[in-house]
Amino acid sequence: MSIPEHDNSAVRKPRLLVLASTYPRWPNDAEPGFVHELAKRLTMQFDVLVLCPHAPGALKSEHMDGVEVLRYRYAPCHLETLVNDGGIVTNLKRAKWKFLLVPGFVFAQAWQAWRLTRARGIDVIHAHWLLPQGLIAAIVRTPFVVTSHGADLYALSGKFLDTLKRFVLRRAVAATVVSSAMSDALRGIGVQMDKVSVLSMGVDVEGRFTVGGGQSRSSDEILFVGRLVEKKGLSYLLRALPIVLHEKPFAHLTIAGFGPEEEQLKSLAESLGISERVHFLGALPQADLPALYRRAAVFVAPFVRASSGDQEGLPVALMEAIACGCPVLVGDVAGLSDLLGEHRREVLFDPRDTRALAKRLVDMLSNPKTHRTRALAMRDDVRKRFNWDQIAQAYASLLLAASSRR
């Protein structure tokens, strides 16, 4: 990949290189966009350049919302399938041959990161995920901040990988995790915590994810939004639905998302005899999600700890649903107390107890006024603590401090 020339003559902002794996392939992509949401808000303080993997159908370079995006090639185009449609950990678990893609994936990003830091005079790096991006930043040796989002900490475990994580965190100027539970997990592998702070991703509570929009809320629609992977726990929600339908025959489940478990989940719905009450919408662009959150009677996030050890760090779709004033039910995994605060006891449940889940759903569908009032109180809490503007400013402060170490 050739690196475009850059004018060094003008007075400039500090130059920030963002290293990521998950990143939108094009505007309004259905893939998670939280890294881009942060990057575009940092353009006020930095000249932002993102280096992320190429994917079929994506441009090798472009500008998105003031952010320059360079996508590196790591395999023939039709084989560049390590990241999307489920995430790296899930893709490796389901298709062992994709381990052959890992060396090229890591080496190509490391090589391009090294070249960019020198060709562009990069002042600071923000590495999203401890491995491999944090390791790449540590090797490049430009001052860097590293953020762990969950899968890199929970699923990539073992003595060797934990040693690499400690190495990354020793080299980092600062590190962030998106929940307090992740701080505990780092402490558990022997990380010195003086550089680590809890700083989540944010949600656009003032622009995109708002209450109302002229829509009335359904009395029967149950909503799930997210990747169709094990840690999302969707199979437990499907198993609870027949019990719900016995009490609420007009209830129906809308599923917005995509991933490697889609066919398995459709087969489960058919075997349970509920196919006509379950609607798989597939991948939806981000712009279409607010209408779903505003319409649903309840948003269910039946999170579980996957067999690989992977679990949610800070679920963006849950934040978005709350920001739209949607009542929520949430699987009780570590790390959600930061987001749910004083409301956690009211909305957390054990997804594996499908009868208890069904009972909770029937109650929410039967008493909408109570739960909608609670949802608005939760939204107010999220607005105060997770607004993207204040989150981005906190990251900007960390990155500016790190850039001064150059």
N, C-alpha and C positions, 0 to 999 in steps of 0.2 A: 504494500500500500504506500503510495507516495504521499508525502506530507505537504500540504499547501504552504506557500510562502506567506510570511506574516510581516507586516510593517512594524519595525522596532523604533521608528524615529519619534513618534508622538509620545507625549506624556501619557502614561498608561495606568490602568488599574492593576492591582496584583493579578497574576495569572494563575488560575485554578484549574488543575487537571482532575477530573472526576473519573475514577475507575469503577466500572460496574459490569455485572453480567446481565441481570434482568433490566431491560430498558425498552421503551416503546420503539417498535420497528418503523413506525410512521405515525403521523398525527392522528390522534383519537384511536390508537391501537387498543385492543382489548387486553393486552398484557398489562400487568401491574405497572403503574406510572409514577410511583412515589419518588423515585430517584430524580426523574425529570421535574416533578413538581417542586422539589427542593432546588435543583440546579437552576431553573428559570428564575426563581426568587433571589438567587445569589448574584444575578447579573447586575444588580444595582451597585454591588461592592467589588465584583470581580469580573475579569474577562474569563468566561467559563468555557472550557473545552471538555467534552465527554468522550472517553474511549471505551467502547463496548463491542461485543461480538456482532458480526454480520449474521444475517438470517435471510433465507430465501424471500425475495420480494422487496427487501429493504435496500435503500441507497447506501453506497459506501461512505458518502459524506453529504451533509446538509446542515442547514440552520433551522432550528425549531424554537420558537419563542425566545429568540435572542441567544440561544445556546448553540454553539458549534458542536456537531456530533460527527465523530469519525468511527466507522465500524470496521474492525479488522477481520480479515479472512483467516479461518483456522482449518478449513477443509474444503473439498469441492462443494459448490453451493448446495447441491441437493442433500449433502450429508451434514450441513450445519444445523443440526437438530438437538444439540446438547442442552440448550437453555429453555426454549419456548415450549408451550403446551404441557406445563406441569412443573417446570423447574429442574435444575441440574440433579438434585438428589433423587427425585422421583424418576427422572428419565434414566439415570444409571441403574436404579433398582429394577426397572421394568425391561430394560434392554442392555444386557451385560456388554454387548459389543461396543456400546458407546463409551466404555472406558478407554477404547483406542483413540477417541477424540480428545481425551483430557490433556495429554502432553502437548499436542498442537495448540489447543485452546489456551493453555497457560503460557507456553513459550511465545506464541504470537502476541499476546497482550503484553507480556514482559518486554519483548523486543520493541514494540511500538511505544510503550510507555517510556522506555529508556531514550528512544530517539526523540520523542516529543519534548521531554524535559529539557533536552539540550537545544533542539531546533527552535523551540518557542520560549525559552527562558522561563520555564514554569517555576512559580514561587512556592506553591503548596499543592499537595495532592489530598483529595478526599477519596479514600478507598471504602467502597461499600462492600461489606462482607470481609471477615477476617481472612478467609481462604476462598479463592486464591488471591483476591485483589490486595488484601492487606500484606500478604507475603511479597507480592510484586512491588508494592510501594516500599517495603522495607529493604528490598534488594536495590531498588533504584536510588535510594538514599537522598531523595529530596524530602524536606520536612513534610510530614503527613499526619492527618487525622483519619482514624479508622472507625467505621460504624458496623456493628453486628446487628443483623436483623432477625436472627433466630435459627434458621436451618444450618447456617455455618457453625453455630455453637452447639446446637443440640444433636444434629444428625451426623456431623463430621467429628466423630469422637474416637478415642483410643490414645495410647501413650504417645505415638509418633505425632499424630495430629495435634494433640494437646501441647506437645513440645513446640510445634510450629506456632501455635497461637500465642504461647508465652513469648516466643522470640519476636513476633509481630508487635505485641504490646510493649515490650521493652524498647523497641525502636521508635514507636509512635510518639509524637509530641503529645497527643491526647487521643482518647478513645471514648466512644459513646455506645451504649446499648439502649434498646428501645423499651425496656421494662426493668423494674427492680429485680424481678425473678432472674433475669439474665445476669445481673450483677452477682447474685448468689451463685449462679452456675460458674461464672468466671472465678470467683473466690474458691470454689470447690476444686478447680484444677490448678490451684497454686499461683494465680495471677496476683501481682502487686497492684492494689486497687487505687493508688494515689492518682493515676492518670485517667481513671474511668469515671464517667458520669452517666446518669440516666437522662437521655434526651430522645424523645420519640420522633417519629414522622408526624406530619400534621394533616389537617383536613380543611378544605375550603368552605368554612361555615358561613361566609359572607357572600360568596358568589355562586358557586355551582350547587352546593349541598345545603339547601335551605328548606324551610317549612312552607307548605302551601302550594304555590304555583297554580292555583285554580283547580286543583284536583281534590276529589273527595276520597276518603279512605274506605277501602273495601271492608266488609264485615266477615269475609270468608277466605281471603287469599293469604296463604303462608308463603314467605319468600326466602329463598336461599340465593346468595351471590358469592361466587368464589371459584377457585380452581377445583376440579373434580379429582382430588387426591385423598389419600387415606387420612391425613391429619385433619381434614375438614369434617369428617364424621358423618357425611351425608347418608350413608347406609342406615344409620340408627334413626335418622329422621324418617326415612322411607318406611322402616319397620314400625314406627309409631303411628304412621298415618292411618292404617286400617282401624286402629282403636279410636282415633279422632273421628273418623268418618262414621263410626257407629253412633256417636253422639251428635256430630255435626255433618250431616250428609251432603251439605253444599260446600264444604271446605275443599280447597284445592291447593296444590303446591306448585309454585313457579320456581324453576331452577335456571338461573342465569350464570353460565360459566362453561368452561371446557377443560379437558384434561384427559389423562390416560384411563381413568376409570369410568368414562362415560358409558360405554357399551355394557359394562358390568352392572352399572347402576340402572340402566334401562331394563336389563334382564331381570334384576331384582324387583323393580316396580311391576313388571309383567307377572312374575311368579307370585307376587303378593295380591294380584288382582286389582291393582290401583292405577294401571296405566292411563285410564281415561281421566284420572284426577291429578295427574302429574304432567307438567308441561316443561320440556327441556327446550330452552330458547337458544342454547349454544352461546358462542362468544358474542358479547355485545360491546360496542364502543362506549367509552366512558360517558359520553354525552347522553346516552340513553338510560343510564342508571338512576339519576335522580327521580325520574318519573315512576320507576318501580318502587323506590323507597317511599315515595309520598303516597303511593296507592295501596301498598300492602297493609293487611291487618296486623301482621307480626313478621318480623325478620328473625329467622332462626339460624344461629351459628353453632352447630353441634360439635365443637372442637374436641379432639381427643389427642392423646399422645400416640404417634404412629409406631409401628413395630421397629422402625429404624431409629427411634428416639426423637425424631423430628416433631416439633410442635410449634404453635403460633408464638411469634414474638409480640407483635402488636398488629392485629388484623385491621387492615385499611378499610375493607368493606363494612365491617362493624362500625367503625368510626363514621363512615359516610351515612349509614342507616340512622344512627343516632342523631347526626347533624340534620337529617331530614325529618326528625321528630317521629320516627317509626318505633313502636314498641319492639323490644328485643328479648330473646331468650338465648343464652350463651353457654356453651360447654365449659365446664369448670376445669381449665388447665392453668398452670402457673403463669403469671405474668399479666393477667387481666385486671388485677385489683387497681393498678395505676390508672387505667382508663375508666373503670366502672365506679371507683371510689365508694361512697356510702351506699350506692345502689347495688353493689355486687350480690348481696344476699337475696335481693329481690329477683334477680335475673339469671343467676348461675344455676346450672343443673348438671346432673350426670347423664350424658347421652346414652350410656349403655343400659340404663334403666328405662326401657322404652315405654313401659306403662306409666311411670312417673312423668316422663316427657309428654306423653299424650294427655295426661291429666292437666299439666300446666298449660298446654296449648288450648284445651277445651275451656279452661278458665279464662284465658286471654281473649278467646273469641266470644265468650259469653258476657264478658264485662269490659267492653272496649273503652268506656269513658274513664274508668279508673286507670287503666294501663296507658292510655294516651296522655293523661295528665302527668303520670310518672315519666313518660318518654320526653315530654317537654322539659321537665326538671333535669333529666339527664343531658339533654341537648344544651341547656344553659351551662352546665358544668363543663362539657366538652368545649363549648365556645370560649370559655374563660381560660382553659388550660392547653388546648390543642389547636388553636387557630394557626394556620400556616404562617402568617406574618410574624408572630412572636417566635415560633419554632425556627423559622429561617434566620431571624436575627440572632438567635442563640448560636446557631451553627456558624453564621458569619463571624461572630466574635471569636469562636474557637479557631476558625481557619485564619483569620487575620493575625491572631496571636501566634499561630504556628508559622505563618509566612514570615514573621519578623525573625525567626530562627535561621533563616537562609543565610 
